[in-house]
């Protein structure tokens, strides 16, 4: 699925075997990552979307594959976003790339 982002188009990495509800939940997680990088997001909201993502993608190898594809498309890391949120305690969070 292609999404317009900051005057550019990125393709979210999706798997053909996912159902429509699973695709929607994964896209919501990707959008939460986008929001964390670009604006602010409530920590609890991000973690809920991440937990749903883990139900759909429990395999670490697939998580890493999706992270690499997402990073190549957007310049944002799913792994770094999750690690940042897990280690942070604020109610609203914003990740600044270094």
Buried (B, 14 or more C-beta within 10 A) or exposed (E): EEBEBEEEEBEBBBEEEBEEEBBEBBBBBBBBBBBBBEEEBBBEBBBBBBEBBEEBBEEEEEBEBBBBBBBEBBEBBBBBBBEBBEEBEEEEBBBEEE
